[in-house]
Amino acid sequence: MRDPHMTQDILLLVCIKVPLAHIRRWTPKQIEAAEKWAGAMHFRASDNIIRVPPKPTFLERYKERTA
């Protein structure tokens, strides 16, 4: 099982704050989708040419935060 702190940190790379309690309730597929999307978004932001999967719909409820 993935450490929810790691998932939270990966999401924070793209300024999305998700409470640990929420992440702990996600399915393994949801965790994988969230990490895959956030990781790709982070790498793309560094001017890398990378294909970003669609943002998982369950992440829409969490607002993106700046700085």
Phi, psi and omega in degrees: 000138181286143177290122181299334177296323179294316178299316179299318180296319179297319178293326178293337176300333179247025173063035175246118181262118179237126179300143179303324180300325179288315181299322180297338180269352180287152175283162176303324178294321178294318179298314179299316181295317181296314181293320180297314180295310183296319179298316179295319178298318180296314180293323179295325181296343179267025179066022175275146175274109184212143177275125180258125177292162177300147178295127179302135184299329181290347177274348182300332182286345181261123184284140173285138182243143178259146180034000000 
